[in-house]
Amino acid sequence: MKAIRLFAQLSVYYLVIGLVVFVALKMFPWARDYLPVGGVEELINQPQQAGANGLTGVQAQPSGHVDSLSDSLFWLSTAIIGALLTALPVSWTYMSIRNNDEYDQSLISTIIILPLVVTGIVVIVQNSLALAFSLAGIAGAVRFKNSLKSSGDALFILLSVGIGLSAGIGAVELAIVMSIAFNYGFLALWFTEYGEREGMKRYMSDFEVDVMVATTATEAPPSVPPPEVKP
């Protein structure tokens, strides 16, 4: 059954990633100061101060131990890898639940690559309002004519952007929480077929059809007697 297989795949993946990170931090506790984590705490606790232009906002708080080129490259590489590892199971969810009639392979590539791009962009513009407006002007000059086939696909794009933003501000833990909540939430909706009606156009594949196909595949085919050989 695809739902159970997806649930097991996601659970094992997140468990393995969590154990690897836990063991790595136990073996190398000093590495904690060079990782892109802890940004959520900074965003929640830091005060909202108005700048010279009257705008208020929050800024990413990179680790105070990042003070050399090698430390910066390590921090950025870890942030990008964290974004990639967080976005990967999101693509599994899309491939499993999406209706085959409107399945979009290019969206899978976007789900995986977009967080990496957003991570780098956030690092560039996070402390410069001028760069942020410049980026908006460049993005506005480029015309994107690829329209999404469903509003559900937009949720995957928004999550990919959120993962990239979280990694870019040094809050990979927020990206992980969003990824877990999103994947298990979609899995629950698929499993319960929440809000679906008979004969309606489906965004997700038919869960009951998948169950019947799996049941039919496990049944043994009828035995066919060997042909008689005439002398």
N, C-alpha and C positions, 0 to 999 in steps of 0.2 A: 504494500500500500504506500502510495507516494507521500501521504501526510505523515505517517509514522516514520518513514525513512527520512523525510526532511527534518522532523523533530529530533530524531536521533543524531542526524548529521550536525545540526546546529548545536545541540547540547554537548556533543563530544568536542566540537570545535572550540566553543567558548570555554569549556572545562580545560582543554589542553593549553589554550592560550593563557588562561589564568594561572595554571600550574607552572608554566614556563616562566612567566613574569615573576611569580612568587619566589620560585627557586633562584632565579637570576638576581633578584634583589636581596635574597638571603646570602648568596655567595658574594655579591658585590654591592654592599649597602651604599658605598660612596657614589654609585651610578645614579642613585635617586636624585641627586642634585643637578644632574645633567640631562634629565629626561623631560619631555614636554608634557608634564602632568602637574596638577595643582592649580591650573588656570581657573577652574570653577570657583574655588575658594576665594581667589583674588577678585573675581568678577562680582561675587556676592557681597564681599565685605568692604571693597574699596568704595569711598564716597563718590557721589556724582558731583564733580566740580566743573563749573563753567570756565571755558577757556577765554582767550582774548576776543574771539569772535562771537562769544555769547552762547556757543553750542555746548551741550553737555554730552557726556558719553563715557565709555570705559575703554581702557587700553589693555592690551595683553601685557602680562607680567612675565617676561622670560626669566629663566633662572639667573640668579646673581652670580653663579659660578661660571657662566658662559662669558669668557673674557678674552678668547683667542680664536684664531681662524679654525683650528682643529675642533675646539669645543662647539663653535657655531655649526660647522659641518656635521658634527655628531648629532647635535640637537635637531637640525633640519632633517637629516636623514632618518632619525628616529621618528620624527613627526610624520614624514611622508610614508614610512613603512607602517606606522600605526594607522594612518588613514587607509592605506591599502588593505591591511588585515581586517580592519573594521568594515570596509565596504564589500569585501569578498563574499561574506555570507548573505548580504543583501541581494547580490546577483543570483545566489542559489534560490532564494525565495521567489524571485521573479521567474526564473526558469521553471520552477515547480508549479506555481499556482496560475500562471498566465494562460489565458485561452489560446489555443493553437491557431485560431483563425486570425488573431491580431497580434501574434507573437512578433516582437521586434528585436532582432539580434543586435542592431546598432545601439539599442538602449542598454543592453548589458555592458557593452564597452564603455558607454557613458557613465554608468553606475560605478565602474571600477576606476576610470581615469579621471573623472571630474573632481573627486575629492583631492587627488594629488595636485591638480592645477590650482584649485581654490586654496589649498594649504600654502603654496608658494606665493599666490597673490596676496593673501592676508599678511604674510610676513613682510611683503614689500610695502603695503599701504597702511598698516595698522597705526603708525605714528605720524602719518603725513596726510593732512586733509587735501593738499594740492594733488598728491599722487592719486588719492581716491577719486577726485573729480576728473583727473586725466584718464584714469582707467574707465570711468563711466563714459567719457567722451569717445574713447577708442571702441568700447563695446557697442555704443550706439551707432558708430560708423559702420560696423559690420552687420550685415543683414542675415539673420538666421531664419531660413525659410522652412525648416523641418518642423512640422507641427506634430504634437503628440496625438496618439490615437485615442487616448482616454484620459480623464482626469486622474484616474488611478496611477497612470504612468508618471504624472506630475509629482505624486507623492514620493516616488523613488528618486526623482531629480532633486526635490527639496531636501530629502534626507542626505543625498550625496553632497549637496552644498553645505548642509549642516555639519556633516562629518569633516569636510574640508575646513570650515570655519573653526570648529572646535580644535582640530589639530594645529591650525595656524596660530591660534592664541595660546597654545600650550595646555590644552584641556582635553587630552586624548581620552581621559576617563569619561568625559561627557559624551564623546563620540561612541564609546563602547556601550554606554547606557542607552543611548538613542537607538543604536543598532539592535540591541537585544529586545527592547520594547517594541520596535517596529516589526522585527521578524516574527516574534512570538504573537504579536497582535494580529498580523496578517494570517499567520497559521491558524489562530483560533477562529477568525472569521471564515477561513476556508473550510475548516473542519465542521463548524456549526452551520455553514451556508446561511449566515445571518443576512436577512433582508432580501433573499432571493425568492422569486416566484416562478411557477411553472410557465414555460414558454417565453420567458424574458431573455433579453440579450445579456449574456454573462460576461463579466470582466475576468473572473477566475474560471478555471476549468471545472467541469462538473465532478464534484467529489464522489457522488454515487456511481457515476460511470467508471471512474477510476477503480472503485472497489469491485465492481462487477468484472472489469477487465482483469484485475489481479486474481479474482476468484476463478475465472475461466482459464487463465493461464496455468493455474496450479492443478487443474483437473487433468487426469491422465487421458490421453486420446484413446478412442476405442480401438481395440485390437482388430487387425485385419488379417484374416486367414491367408496363408500363402497360396499362390495359384497352383492349381492342380497341373501336374505334368503328365501329359498323355504319352504312352509308349508309341 
